[in-house]
């Protein structure tokens, strides 16, 4: 990826207004999700990652006192200097609400991370990529690596979840169940529509059409539901 060509800072002004940054870390440690190639945005060069992240974070101005940090993996894939810089910028810009992403495999590290930012009176919200609450589909087709069938168990660690729609085998009933379960158990949900990428998993246009016709009109204005029809709708990535 050519870093200079990929937007890494954006401002979301509609639902849940916030600034968002796409940082770079050492890489997703799971890397087995059949549909995902975001993990290619990584480097083992910690110094280079920090230099890139410092430049991206320099654009944060704290206008909404609310920042979302994504990094094509989990928060714990970011180097310590980047994490400290995030905390410093939040303090300087009076950002009191901070979002991070986390894979289920790192759930036991979430508590310490929350406490680290709470030292500066920063509240952390954790978003987890669940993709669907149909556990057999999730683990056999998507290979997410989530070792519980219980949404309530996931909610012990995550405040928000990402859902992925547009795969063969999904139906109106399954997508409805995922949305309703997400809204019942979590503060917010983010619905991602599958797009063509370098994996073997391809978007199912028939499933996507069902979503667009039956569910998108119902939830497009819901303040607790983000919907990304394209993976770059937040203004970052490529």
C-alpha positions as CSV (number, residue, x, y, z in Angstrom):
1,X,0.0,0.0,0.0
2,X,1.2,3.5,-0.7
3,X,0.7,5.3,2.5
4,X,0.6,8.8,1.0
5,X,-2.4,7.8,-1.2
6,X,-4.5,6.3,1.5
7,X,-6.5,8.7,3.6
8,X,-6.0,8.1,7.3
9,X,-7.8,11.0,9.0
10,X,-11.4,12.0,8.6
11,X,-14.3,13.7,10.4
12,X,-17.7,12.2,10.8
13,X,-20.4,14.8,11.2
14,X,-23.6,12.9,11.1
15,X,-24.4,10.1,13.5
16,X,-22.2,10.0,16.6
17,X,-20.0,12.9,15.4
18,X,-16.3,12.2,15.9
19,X,-12.9,12.3,14.4
20,X,-11.5,9.0,13.1
21,X,-7.9,7.9,12.4
22,X,-6.6,4.9,10.6
23,X,-3.2,4.1,12.2
24,X,-0.7,1.3,11.4
25,X,0.4,-1.4,13.8
26,X,2.4,-4.6,13.8
27,X,-0.5,-6.4,12.2
28,X,-3.6,-8.4,13.2
29,X,-2.6,-11.5,15.1
30,X,-5.6,-13.6,14.0
31,X,-5.4,-13.1,10.2
32,X,-7.7,-16.1,9.5
33,X,-11.0,-14.3,8.7
34,X,-11.8,-15.6,5.2
35,X,-13.3,-12.3,4.0
36,X,-10.7,-9.9,5.3
37,X,-7.6,-8.4,3.7
38,X,-7.3,-5.3,5.8
39,X,-4.5,-6.9,7.8
40,X,-2.1,-6.2,4.9
41,X,-1.9,-2.6,6.2
42,X,0.9,-3.3,8.8
43,X,4.6,-3.1,9.4
44,X,7.0,-4.8,11.7
45,X,9.0,-1.6,11.8
46,X,7.9,0.0,15.0
47,X,9.8,3.3,14.4
48,X,8.2,3.7,11.0
49,X,4.8,2.9,12.4
50,X,5.2,5.5,15.1
51,X,6.3,8.2,12.5
52,X,3.3,7.5,10.4
53,X,0.9,7.5,13.3
54,X,2.3,10.7,14.7
55,X,1.7,12.4,11.4
56,X,-1.9,11.1,11.2
57,X,-2.6,12.1,14.8
58,X,-1.3,15.6,14.2
59,X,-4.5,16.3,12.4
60,X,-6.7,15.6,15.4
61,X,-8.1,18.9,16.8
62,X,-10.7,17.6,19.3
63,X,-13.6,19.4,17.8
64,X,-16.1,16.8,19.1
65,X,-14.1,15.7,22.1
66,X,-14.5,12.2,20.6
67,X,-12.0,10.2,18.7
68,X,-12.1,6.7,17.0
69,X,-8.9,4.9,16.4
70,X,-8.8,2.0,14.0
71,X,-5.7,0.1,12.8
72,X,-6.7,-2.9,10.7
73,X,-6.3,-5.0,13.8
74,X,-6.6,-4.5,17.5
75,X,-5.5,-1.7,19.8
76,X,-2.8,-4.0,21.2
77,X,-1.1,-4.1,17.8
78,X,-0.1,-0.5,18.2
79,X,3.3,0.3,19.7
80,X,3.6,1.8,23.2
81,X,4.7,5.2,21.9
82,X,1.7,5.5,19.7
83,X,-0.6,4.6,22.6
84,X,1.0,7.2,24.8
85,X,0.7,9.8,22.0
86,X,-3.0,9.0,21.7
87,X,-3.4,9.5,25.4
88,X,-1.4,12.7,25.3
89,X,-3.4,14.2,22.4
90,X,-6.7,13.3,24.1
91,X,-5.6,15.1,27.2
92,X,-4.3,18.2,25.2
93,X,-7.4,18.4,22.9
94,X,-9.9,17.6,25.7
95,X,-11.0,14.4,24.1
96,X,-13.0,12.5,26.7
97,X,-14.4,9.6,24.6
98,X,-12.1,7.3,22.7
99,X,-13.0,4.2,20.6
100,X,-10.7,1.3,19.8
101,X,-11.1,-2.0,17.9
102,X,-10.3,-5.3,19.4
103,X,-10.4,-9.0,18.3
104,X,-11.9,-11.5,20.7
105,X,-8.5,-13.1,21.2
106,X,-7.3,-10.0,23.0
107,X,-10.3,-9.5,25.3
108,X,-8.3,-10.0,28.5
109,X,-6.1,-7.0,27.6
110,X,-9.1,-4.6,27.4
111,X,-9.4,-4.0,31.1
112,X,-5.8,-2.7,31.5
113,X,-6.2,-0.5,28.4
114,X,-9.4,1.1,29.8
115,X,-7.6,1.8,33.1
116,X,-4.6,3.3,31.2
117,X,-6.8,5.9,29.6
118,X,-9.0,6.4,32.7
119,X,-6.0,7.8,34.4
120,X,-6.5,10.9,32.3
121,X,-10.4,10.7,32.6
122,X,-10.8,9.3,29.1
123,X,-13.6,6.8,28.6
124,X,-12.8,4.0,26.2
125,X,-15.4,2.3,24.1
126,X,-14.4,-1.0,22.5
127,X,-15.7,-2.2,19.1
128,X,-15.4,-5.8,18.2
129,X,-15.9,-7.5,14.8
130,X,-18.5,-10.1,15.5
131,X,-19.9,-10.0,11.9
132,X,-22.9,-12.2,12.8
133,X,-24.4,-13.8,15.9
134,X,-25.0,-17.0,14.0
135,X,-22.1,-18.8,15.6
136,X,-21.8,-21.8,13.3
137,X,-21.9,-19.6,10.2
138,X,-19.4,-17.2,11.8
139,X,-16.9,-19.9,12.7
140,X,-17.2,-22.2,9.7
141,X,-17.7,-19.7,6.9
142,X,-16.1,-16.5,8.3
143,X,-13.6,-18.2,10.6
144,X,-13.7,-15.3,13.1
145,X,-12.2,-17.2,16.1
146,X,-14.8,-16.2,18.7
147,X,-15.0,-19.0,21.2
148,X,-18.5,-18.2,22.6
149,X,-22.0,-18.5,21.2
150,X,-23.3,-15.9,23.7
151,X,-23.8,-12.3,22.7
152,X,-24.0,-11.5,26.4
153,X,-20.5,-12.9,27.0
154,X,-19.1,-10.8,24.2
155,X,-20.8,-7.8,25.8
156,X,-18.8,-8.3,28.9
157,X,-15.8,-7.0,26.9
158,X,-17.2,-5.0,24.0
159,X,-19.4,-1.9,23.9
160,X,-20.1,-2.0,20.2
161,X,-19.9,-4.6,17.4
162,X,-19.4,-4.7,13.7
163,X,-21.6,-6.8,11.5
164,X,-20.9,-8.0,8.0
165,X,-23.7,-8.5,5.5
166,X,-23.6,-9.5,1.8
167,X,-22.3,-13.1,2.0
168,X,-23.9,-16.1,0.4
169,X,-26.0,-17.9,3.0
170,X,-27.3,-14.8,4.8
171,X,-31.0,-14.0,4.6
172,X,-33.4,-11.3,5.6
173,X,-34.1,-13.3,8.8
174,X,-30.5,-13.8,9.7
175,X,-29.6,-10.1,9.1
176,X,-32.6,-9.0,11.1
177,X,-31.6,-11.2,13.9
178,X,-28.1,-9.9,13.9
179,X,-29.2,-6.2,14.0
180,X,-31.8,-6.8,16.7
181,X,-29.4,-8.8,18.8
182,X,-26.7,-6.2,18.4
183,X,-29.0,-3.3,19.4
184,X,-30.3,-5.3,22.4
185,X,-26.9,-6.3,23.8
186,X,-24.6,-3.4,22.7
187,X,-24.6,0.4,22.7
188,X,-24.0,0.7,19.0
189,X,-23.6,-1.4,15.9
190,X,-21.7,-0.8,12.6
191,X,-23.0,-2.7,9.6
192,X,-20.4,-3.3,6.9
193,X,-21.5,-4.4,3.4
194,X,-19.2,-6.9,1.8
195,X,-17.2,-5.4,-1.1
196,X,-14.9,-7.0,-3.6
197,X,-11.4,-7.5,-2.3
198,X,-8.4,-9.8,-2.7
199,X,-9.9,-12.7,-0.8
200,X,-11.9,-15.6,-2.3
201,X,-15.1,-14.5,-0.5
202,X,-17.2,-12.5,-2.9
203,X,-20.1,-10.2,-2.3
204,X,-23.5,-11.8,-2.9
205,X,-25.5,-9.1,-4.7
206,X,-28.8,-10.9,-4.1
207,X,-28.2,-10.7,-0.3
208,X,-27.1,-7.1,-0.6
209,X,-30.2,-6.2,-2.5
210,X,-32.3,-7.7,0.3
211,X,-30.5,-5.6,2.8
212,X,-30.9,-2.4,0.7
213,X,-34.6,-3.0,0.2
214,X,-35.8,-4.4,3.5
215,X,-33.3,-3.2,6.2
216,X,-31.4,-0.1,5.0
217,X,-34.5,2.1,4.9
218,X,-35.4,1.0,8.5
219,X,-32.0,1.7,10.0
220,X,-30.3,4.3,7.9
221,X,-31.3,7.1,10.2
222,X,-31.0,5.2,13.5
223,X,-28.5,7.1,15.6
224,X,-27.1,3.8,17.1
225,X,-26.4,2.3,13.7
226,X,-23.5,3.1,11.4
227,X,-23.9,1.6,7.9
228,X,-20.9,1.4,5.5
229,X,-22.2,0.5,2.0
230,X,-18.5,0.9,0.9
231,X,-15.6,0.2,3.2
232,X,-14.3,3.7,2.7
233,X,-17.5,5.5,3.8
234,X,-15.8,6.7,7.0
235,X,-13.3,8.6,4.8
236,X,-10.3,6.5,5.6
237,X,-8.7,3.5,4.0
238,X,-8.8,2.4,0.3
